[in-house]
Protein backbone atom coordinates (compact mmCIF):
# COMPACT_ATOMS: atom_id res chain seq x y z
CA UNK A 1 0.00 0.00 0.00
CA UNK A 2 2.82 2.40 0.89
CA UNK A 3 4.49 1.72 -2.48
CA UNK A 4 1.22 2.51 -4.27
CA UNK A 5 0.87 5.78 -2.34
CA UNK A 6 4.45 6.82 -3.16
CA UNK A 7 3.94 5.90 -6.79
CA UNK A 8 0.73 7.95 -6.95
CA UNK A 9 2.46 10.95 -5.34
CA UNK A 10 5.33 10.69 -7.82
CA UNK A 11 2.98 10.61 -10.81
CA UNK A 12 1.05 13.57 -9.36
CA UNK A 13 4.22 15.65 -8.97
CA UNK A 14 5.32 14.81 -12.51
CA UNK A 15 1.90 15.77 -13.87
CA UNK A 16 1.95 19.08 -12.00
CA UNK A 17 5.38 19.82 -13.40
CA UNK A 18 4.05 19.31 -16.91
CA UNK A 19 0.94 21.43 -16.65
CA UNK A 20 2.01 24.30 -14.39
CA UNK A 21 3.79 27.20 -16.11
CA UNK A 22 7.47 27.68 -15.49
CA UNK A 23 8.18 30.90 -13.59
CA UNK A 24 8.85 33.71 -16.04
CA UNK A 25 12.42 34.94 -16.13
CA UNK A 26 13.01 38.63 -15.41
CA UNK A 27 13.01 40.80 -18.54
CA UNK A 28 15.32 40.97 -20.39
CA UNK A 29 16.78 37.47 -20.11
CA UNK A 30 18.39 37.54 -23.58
CA UNK A 31 19.58 40.15 -26.09
CA UNK A 32 17.10 42.77 -27.31
CA UNK A 33 17.13 43.96 -30.93
CA UNK A 34 16.47 47.61 -31.75
CA UNK A 35 15.30 47.98 -35.35
CA UNK A 36 16.16 51.29 -37.02
CA UNK A 37 14.14 51.59 -40.26
CA UNK A 38 16.66 53.94 -41.86
CA UNK A 39 20.21 53.48 -43.12
CA UNK A 40 23.24 53.73 -40.79
CA UNK A 41 24.60 57.19 -40.07
CA UNK A 42 21.34 59.10 -39.71
CA UNK A 43 20.22 60.93 -36.61
CA UNK A 44 17.97 58.22 -35.24
CA UNK A 45 20.56 55.53 -36.04
CA UNK A 46 23.14 57.43 -33.99
CA UNK A 47 20.65 57.92 -31.15
CA UNK A 48 19.81 54.20 -31.26
CA UNK A 49 23.46 53.26 -30.81
CA UNK A 50 23.94 55.73 -27.97
CA UNK A 51 20.90 54.39 -26.12
CA UNK A 52 21.63 50.74 -26.93
CA UNK A 53 24.95 51.04 -25.16
CA UNK A 54 23.38 52.79 -22.18
CA UNK A 55 20.48 50.34 -21.84
CA UNK A 56 22.91 47.42 -22.03
CA UNK A 57 24.82 48.88 -19.09
CA UNK A 58 21.67 49.58 -17.08
CA UNK A 59 19.77 46.36 -17.69
CA UNK A 60 22.64 43.87 -17.79
CA UNK A 61 21.71 42.48 -21.21
CA UNK A 62 22.79 43.33 -24.75
CA UNK A 63 20.74 45.78 -26.81
CA UNK A 64 21.70 45.36 -30.47
CA UNK A 65 20.97 47.88 -33.24
CA UNK A 66 19.87 46.45 -36.59
CA UNK A 67 19.21 48.68 -39.62
CA UNK A 68 16.37 47.65 -41.95
CA UNK A 69 16.05 50.60 -44.35
CA UNK A 70 13.85 50.94 -47.40
CA UNK A 71 10.58 52.47 -48.62
CA UNK A 72 10.99 55.56 -46.48
CA UNK A 73 11.22 53.49 -43.30
CA UNK A 74 8.26 51.23 -44.08
CA UNK A 75 10.25 47.99 -44.42
CA UNK A 76 11.76 48.07 -40.94
CA UNK A 77 8.50 49.32 -39.46
CA UNK A 78 6.56 46.44 -41.03
CA UNK A 79 9.14 44.01 -39.63
CA UNK A 80 8.57 45.16 -36.06
CA UNK A 81 4.78 45.19 -36.48
CA UNK A 82 4.87 41.44 -37.20
CA UNK A 83 7.51 40.58 -34.57
CA UNK A 84 6.72 38.40 -31.53
CA UNK A 85 4.93 40.32 -28.77
CA UNK A 86 7.63 39.65 -26.18
CA UNK A 87 9.57 42.92 -26.01
CA UNK A 88 12.72 41.52 -27.61
CA UNK A 89 12.24 43.41 -30.90
CA UNK A 90 11.88 47.17 -30.54
CA UNK A 91 11.49 49.97 -33.07
CA UNK A 92 13.40 53.24 -32.75
CA UNK A 93 11.92 55.52 -35.36
CA UNK A 94 11.20 59.10 -36.33
CA UNK A 95 7.91 60.94 -36.48
CA UNK A 96 7.90 61.24 -40.27
CA UNK A 97 7.77 57.46 -40.68
CA UNK A 98 5.01 56.94 -38.11
CA UNK A 99 2.92 60.07 -38.72
CA UNK A 100 3.52 61.04 -42.37
CA UNK A 101 4.08 57.75 -44.23
CA UNK A 102 0.56 56.43 -43.53
CA UNK A 103 -0.80 59.36 -45.59
CA UNK A 104 2.02 59.51 -48.12
CA UNK A 105 2.05 55.85 -49.20
CA UNK A 106 -1.06 54.19 -50.57
CA UNK A 107 -0.07 50.93 -48.86
CA UNK A 108 2.55 51.57 -46.15
CA UNK A 109 2.07 48.04 -44.80
CA UNK A 110 1.36 49.02 -41.21
CA UNK A 111 -1.10 50.93 -39.07
CA UNK A 112 0.73 53.24 -36.64
CA UNK A 113 -2.03 52.98 -34.02
CA UNK A 114 -3.37 49.42 -34.36
CA UNK A 115 -0.02 47.69 -34.92
CA UNK A 116 2.17 49.45 -32.36
CA UNK A 117 2.53 49.96 -28.65
CA UNK A 118 4.14 53.33 -27.79
CA UNK A 119 6.97 53.05 -25.26
CA UNK A 120 8.94 56.26 -24.85
CA UNK A 121 10.04 59.51 -26.45
CA UNK A 122 13.80 60.04 -26.46
CA UNK A 123 14.51 63.27 -28.32
CA UNK A 124 13.37 65.96 -30.71
CA UNK A 125 15.14 67.62 -33.63
CA UNK A 126 13.96 70.88 -35.21
CA UNK A 127 14.45 71.68 -38.86
CA UNK A 128 16.15 74.94 -39.77
CA UNK A 129 15.21 77.18 -42.66
CA UNK A 130 18.66 77.82 -44.12
CA UNK A 131 19.79 79.75 -47.17
CA UNK A 132 22.98 80.12 -49.11
CA UNK A 133 24.78 83.32 -47.93
CA UNK A 134 24.22 84.84 -51.38
CA UNK A 135 20.43 84.74 -50.93
CA UNK A 136 19.01 88.29 -50.69
CA UNK A 137 16.97 87.80 -47.50
CA UNK A 138 18.95 88.47 -44.32
CA UNK A 139 16.17 87.55 -41.90
CA UNK A 140 12.83 85.74 -41.72
CA UNK A 141 10.73 88.86 -42.35
CA UNK A 142 12.57 89.58 -45.59
CA UNK A 143 12.34 85.92 -46.60
CA UNK A 144 8.56 85.79 -46.14
CA UNK A 145 8.15 88.93 -48.23
CA UNK A 146 10.18 87.41 -51.06
CA UNK A 147 8.39 84.04 -50.81
CA UNK A 148 5.04 85.77 -51.26
CA UNK A 149 5.80 87.81 -54.36
CA UNK A 150 8.64 86.20 -56.29
CA UNK A 151 7.68 84.99 -59.77
CA UNK A 152 9.10 82.66 -60.96
CA UNK A 153 9.27 81.10 -57.51
CA UNK A 154 12.36 80.61 -55.43
CA UNK A 155 13.19 76.91 -55.19
CA UNK A 156 13.83 75.01 -51.98
CA UNK A 157 15.54 71.64 -51.56
CA UNK A 158 14.33 68.69 -49.53
CA UNK A 159 15.52 65.16 -48.83
CA UNK A 160 12.72 63.80 -51.05
CA UNK A 161 9.01 63.88 -51.80
CA UNK A 162 6.89 63.62 -48.68
CA UNK A 163 9.77 64.11 -46.25
CA UNK A 164 9.30 66.44 -43.32
CA UNK A 165 11.48 69.13 -44.86
CA UNK A 166 9.39 68.96 -48.05
CA UNK A 167 6.14 69.35 -46.12
CA UNK A 168 7.50 72.23 -44.04
CA UNK A 169 7.90 74.18 -47.27
CA UNK A 170 4.33 73.31 -48.25
CA UNK A 171 3.16 74.36 -44.79
CA UNK A 172 4.89 77.71 -45.22
CA UNK A 173 3.33 78.25 -48.66
CA UNK A 174 -0.08 77.44 -47.23
CA UNK A 175 0.41 79.68 -44.19
CA UNK A 176 1.60 82.81 -46.00
CA UNK A 177 0.19 82.34 -49.50
CA UNK A 178 3.74 81.78 -50.65
CA UNK A 179 5.21 80.79 -53.98
CA UNK A 180 8.15 78.53 -53.04
CA UNK A 181 8.91 75.76 -55.53
CA UNK A 182 10.00 72.32 -54.36
CA UNK A 183 13.04 70.38 -55.62
CA UNK A 184 13.27 66.85 -54.14
CA UNK A 185 16.68 65.24 -53.68
CA UNK A 186 17.59 61.66 -52.84
CA UNK A 187 18.57 62.40 -49.26
CA UNK A 188 19.70 65.35 -47.18
CA UNK A 189 23.41 65.08 -48.11
CA UNK A 190 23.02 65.86 -51.85
CA UNK A 191 20.50 68.59 -51.03
CA UNK A 192 22.97 70.29 -48.71
CA UNK A 193 25.80 69.84 -51.20
CA UNK A 194 23.87 71.81 -53.84
CA UNK A 195 22.81 74.38 -51.25
CA UNK A 196 26.43 74.92 -50.20
CA UNK A 197 27.50 75.09 -53.85
CA UNK A 198 24.85 77.66 -54.73
CA UNK A 199 22.97 75.47 -57.23
CA UNK A 200 19.90 75.99 -55.05
CA UNK A 201 19.33 78.74 -52.49
CA UNK A 202 16.92 77.45 -49.82
CA UNK A 203 16.33 74.33 -47.75
CA UNK A 204 14.67 73.06 -44.62
CA UNK A 205 17.33 70.86 -43.01
CA UNK A 206 17.49 69.04 -39.71
CA UNK A 207 19.61 70.81 -37.11
CA UNK A 208 22.11 67.91 -36.72
CA UNK A 209 22.74 67.85 -40.47
CA UNK A 210 23.17 71.62 -40.83
CA UNK A 211 24.59 72.92 -37.54
CA UNK A 212 28.24 72.62 -38.62
CA UNK A 213 27.58 74.74 -41.72
CA UNK A 214 25.61 77.29 -39.71
CA UNK A 215 28.41 77.60 -37.16
CA UNK A 216 31.03 78.00 -39.88
CA UNK A 217 29.00 80.65 -41.71
CA UNK A 218 28.55 78.52 -44.85
CA UNK A 219 24.77 78.64 -44.41
CA UNK A 220 22.57 81.40 -43.01
CA UNK A 221 19.81 80.27 -40.61
CA UNK A 222 16.57 82.25 -40.82
CA UNK A 223 14.23 80.29 -38.54
CA UNK A 224 13.68 77.01 -36.72
CA UNK A 225 10.60 74.84 -37.14
CA UNK A 226 10.07 74.18 -33.43
CA UNK A 227 7.36 76.06 -31.54
CA UNK A 228 10.08 77.80 -29.51
CA UNK A 229 13.66 78.77 -30.22
CA UNK A 230 16.25 76.02 -30.05
CA UNK A 231 18.75 76.25 -27.18
CA UNK A 232 21.42 75.38 -29.73
CA UNK A 233 20.55 78.43 -31.87
CA UNK A 234 19.19 80.93 -29.34
CA UNK A 235 19.62 83.90 -31.69
CA UNK A 236 17.63 82.29 -34.49
CA UNK A 237 13.88 82.94 -34.21
CA UNK A 238 11.24 80.26 -34.30
CA UNK A 239 9.26 80.54 -37.52
CA UNK A 240 6.15 80.64 -35.31
CA UNK A 241 7.24 84.11 -34.13
CA UNK A 242 6.35 85.38 -37.61
CA UNK A 243 3.82 82.70 -38.63
CA UNK A 244 1.65 81.84 -35.61
CA UNK A 245 1.03 78.10 -35.23
CA UNK A 246 3.87 77.05 -37.51
CA UNK A 247 5.55 74.02 -35.99
CA UNK A 248 7.09 70.80 -37.27
CA UNK A 249 9.68 68.94 -35.25
CA UNK A 250 11.16 65.53 -35.90
CA UNK A 251 10.72 63.45 -32.75
CA UNK A 252 12.48 60.16 -32.08
CA UNK A 253 10.78 57.40 -30.09
CA UNK A 254 10.64 53.73 -29.14
CA UNK A 255 7.73 51.50 -30.13
CA UNK A 256 7.00 47.78 -29.92
CA UNK A 257 4.47 45.56 -31.62
CA UNK A 258 1.00 45.86 -30.14
CA UNK A 259 0.46 43.20 -27.50
CA UNK A 260 3.75 43.39 -25.58
CA UNK A 261 2.92 42.94 -21.85
CA UNK A 262 2.42 46.20 -19.97
CA UNK A 263 5.01 45.35 -17.30
CA UNK A 264 7.70 45.07 -20.00
CA UNK A 265 6.55 48.31 -21.66
CA UNK A 266 6.62 50.18 -18.35
CA UNK A 267 10.03 48.77 -17.42
CA UNK A 268 11.47 49.83 -20.76
CA UNK A 269 9.90 53.29 -20.52
CA UNK A 270 11.43 53.80 -17.09
CA UNK A 271 14.89 52.58 -18.13
CA UNK A 272 14.84 54.68 -21.30
CA UNK A 273 14.03 57.80 -19.28
CA UNK A 274 16.91 57.03 -16.92
CA UNK A 275 19.22 56.61 -19.94
CA UNK A 276 18.22 59.87 -21.62
CA UNK A 277 18.62 61.73 -18.32
CA UNK A 278 22.22 60.57 -17.81
CA UNK A 279 25.04 63.07 -18.15
CA UNK A 280 26.96 61.16 -20.82
CA UNK A 281 23.89 60.78 -23.07
CA UNK A 282 23.05 64.47 -22.58
CA UNK A 283 26.58 65.42 -23.65
CA UNK A 284 26.28 63.36 -26.83
CA UNK A 285 22.86 64.85 -27.57
CA UNK A 286 24.25 68.36 -27.17
CA UNK A 287 27.07 67.65 -29.61
CA UNK A 288 24.51 66.57 -32.22
CA UNK A 289 21.97 69.34 -31.61
CA UNK A 290 19.31 66.99 -30.24
CA UNK A 291 17.02 68.06 -27.41
CA UNK A 292 15.97 65.49 -24.83
CA UNK A 293 12.26 64.78 -24.88
CA UNK A 294 10.97 62.53 -22.12
CA UNK A 295 7.57 60.91 -22.17
CA UNK A 296 6.13 57.46 -21.58
CA UNK A 297 3.51 55.43 -23.46
CA UNK A 298 0.61 57.82 -22.84
CA UNK A 299 2.45 60.99 -23.86
CA UNK A 300 3.93 59.34 -26.95
CA UNK A 301 0.56 57.90 -27.97
CA UNK A 302 -1.11 61.30 -27.68
CA UNK A 303 1.65 63.00 -29.66
CA UNK A 304 1.43 60.39 -32.43
CA UNK A 305 -2.34 60.80 -32.71
CA UNK A 306 -2.05 64.60 -32.88
CA UNK A 307 0.66 64.44 -35.55
CA UNK A 308 -1.30 61.95 -37.64
CA UNK A 309 -4.24 64.35 -37.70
CA UNK A 310 -2.06 67.35 -38.53
CA UNK A 311 0.03 65.80 -41.31
CA UNK A 312 -2.96 64.19 -43.02
CA UNK A 313 -4.25 67.50 -44.36
CA UNK A 314 -0.77 68.85 -45.15
CA UNK A 315 0.14 65.75 -47.22
CA UNK A 316 -3.20 65.95 -49.03
CA UNK A 317 -2.80 69.64 -49.83
CA UNK A 318 0.78 69.14 -51.02
CA UNK A 319 -0.30 66.49 -53.53
CA UNK A 320 2.62 64.28 -52.46
CA UNK A 321 1.99 60.58 -52.96
CA UNK A 322 4.17 57.49 -53.29
CA UNK A 323 2.80 54.21 -54.61
N, C-alpha and C positions, 0 to 999 in steps of 0.2 A: 504493500500500500504506500509506504514511504517513497519507494522508487517511482511509483506512478505519479505521486504528488510533485516530486522534484522534476520529473519529466514534463508534467503539465506546466509548471512554473517556467521552465526553460523555454518551452514553445511559446508561452505567453510573452516572455521578455523579447524573444526574437521577433515575434509578430509586431509588438509595440515599436521595436526599433525600425521595422520596415515601414510602418504607416505614419509614425510621428515625424514631423518636419525636423530636419537638422537645424540647429540654432544658426541664424544668419550671422555671417562674419561682418565685423565693422567695416563700413565703407570709408575709403576704398581699400579693397583687399588685393587688388591687382592694378596694373597700369591703366591710366585713363587717357583716351585719345581726344585731342582738341582738333576738330576739323576747321580749317580756314578755307573758305570757298573762293579765295583769290590767290594769285601767284605769290611766290616768296618775294620779300622785299618791300611790300606795301605797308601802310601804316598799321592796319589791323594784324598783319602777319608779325610785325615787330612787337606789337603789344602782346600777341599770343605767346611769343617766345619769352618775353619778360615775365608774364604771369605764370607760364608753365613752370619756369624755374622756381618762382616763389612758392607756388602751390605745392610743388614737389617737396620743398624744404619744410613747409608747414604741416603737410598731411602725411609725410613719411612714405609716399608712393609716387612713382613716376607719372608725370603728365607730359604726354608726347604730342608735338604739333605735327599735323599732317595736312599738306596743301592739296585741295581738290578743286582747281580753278576750272572755269569754263562757263559759257552762256551767262556772263554777267554775274556769276556767283550762284546760279541756279543748280549746277551739277552737285557741288558740295552740299548745298542746302537740302536738295532732294535726298542725298545720301544719309544725312542725319535724321531726316523725317522718317525714314524707314528703318532706322537702327533699333536694336533691342532697347526696351524701356527700363534699362538698369542703371543709367547714369555713367556708363563707361565710354560713351561717345557723346561729346559735347560739340556745340557749334559756337565759334567766336566770329561774329559777323558785324557788318555795318548797316546802318539804317537804310541806305539806298537799296540794298538787296532785299531786306525784309519789308520795306514800306513803299518802294517805288516799283520794283520788278513785278509784283502782282498786277499792276495796272499797265506796265510797259509791254510785257510779253503776253501773247494770247494764251499760251499754255506754259506757265512757269514751272509746273510740275509739283507745286506745293501750295498749301494754304497757310499763311503766316500765323493765323489764329488757331485753326483747328488742328494743325499738325505739330505745333510747338508749345513747349512749356517755357515761359520766361524764367530766367534765373537771376541775372544781375547785370546792371550797367557798370562799365568800367572806365569810360572816358568819352570825351566829346572833342571834336575838331571843327573849328569854323573854317569856312572858305573865305578867301580874301579876293576882293576885286582889285586886280593889279593891272597896270598898264606899262608899256614900254616907256622909258623916260622921254622919248621924243613925242609922245602923245600930247596934244595941246591942253588937255584939262589937268590942272594942278591939284584939284580937290574934288570932293564928291558933288558939290553944288554945280561946279562947272561941267562935270561929267554928265549929270542928269540933263542939263540944258542942251548939251550937244546930242545926247541920245534921243532927245525928243524931236529935234528939228533936222538932223543931218539926213541928206538924201543925195546920193545913195547912202545906205546905212553903214555905220561903222560895224566891223565884224569882230566877233569875240570867239575865242577858242574854248573847246571843252575836251574832256577825255573820251567823248563819244556820245552818240545819240542816247537820250534818256538818263544820262548820268546826272548826279546832283548838280555839278557845275553847269551843265546844259540847262537844267530846269531853273536854276537861279537866274540865268539870263532871261528866260521866258517869264519868270515871276516879275523881274524888273520891268520888262516891256509892258506887261499887263498892268502893273502898279502905276506907271507914270505915262502910259500911252507912248512908249518908246519905239525906236526903230532900229534896234540892234539886230544884226544878222548873225546867224550861228554857223560856225565851221567846226564839225566834229573831227576829232583826231582819234587815233587808235592808242589811247592811253595818255596820261598826264605828261610823261617825259617828252614825247615829240611835240606836244602842244607848247610846253614851256620852252623848248629849243627854238621854235619859230617865234615865240614871243620875245625871247632874248635877242634873237637875230633880227627882229624888226619886220619879219614877213607878215606878222599879224600884230595888232596893237593892244588887244584887250583879252583878259581871261579871268574867269573865276577859278582859283586854284586853292587846294587845301593848304592850310598854314604849314604843316610839316614839309610839304613839297616846295613851298615858295619862300620860307622864312630866310634861308641863306641868301637868296637873291635880293630880298628886301633889305636885309642888314648890310649887304655889300653895295647897295644903291643901284643894282642892275635892273631892279623893277621898282615901280612906284606904287605903294599901296594907297587906295582911295577909301576903302571901307571893308568892314568885316561882316559876315552874314549872320553872326550870332545876335541875339536880342540885345546884348550889352557888349561893351568893348572887351576885347581880349586882354588879359593881364600880360600877355607876351608882346602886344602892340598897343600900349595904353594911349598913345598919341594918335592912333588911327580910329576914326569914328565908326560906330556901328551904322550900317546902312539904315537901320530903323530910326536913327536920329533925323534922317531926311525923308524917309519913306515909312511912316508909321505902320507897324505890323509886319514889316519885312523881316523874315527870320528863316534860316535854313542851315542847321548844323548837321554834321555827320557824327552820329553817336555810335559807339562800339559796345557790344553787349554779348553775354553768354546766353544761349538757349540750349534746350534738350528736346528730344522727341516727347510729344504729349504722352503722359502715362507714367513718367518716372515718379517713384514714390516721393511724397512731400517731405519726408525726413531727409532724404538725399538732397533734394532741391534746397531746402533750408540750410543744410550743412554747407553745401557749396556756396550759397549766397553769403553766408557769414564768413567763410574762409576767403572768398574773393574780396569782400570788403576789407578784411584785415590786410590782405596783400596790397590792395591799391592804396591803403593808408600808410604803408611802410615808407620809411625815409628813402631807401634805395630805389624803390619803384617811383616815388615822387620825383627824385632827381633825374631819372631816365625820362619820365614824362616831360619834365621841364626842358630837357635838351631837345626833345622832338617838337615841342609846341603843343602838347596834348594837355587838356585840362581834365583833372579827375572828376568823375561823375558817379557818385554812389547811388545805389537804389536797388532794392530787392525785386522779387517777382511781381508784386503789385504795382510798383512804380514803373517798372519796365513795360508791363502789360498795358498800362494806361497810356504811356508814351507811344507805344507801337500803334495802338488804336487811333490815337489822335493824329499821328503822322500818316497813317493809311487814309484817313478821311481827307486830310489836307492835300496830299500829293495826287489823289485820284483826279481832282478837278484840274490841277496844274498839268498833269500828263495829258489829259483829254484836250485841254485848250492848246497845248503845244503841238498836238498832232503827232507826237513821237509814238512809234509802235515798232516792235520787233517780233517777227514771226518765230 
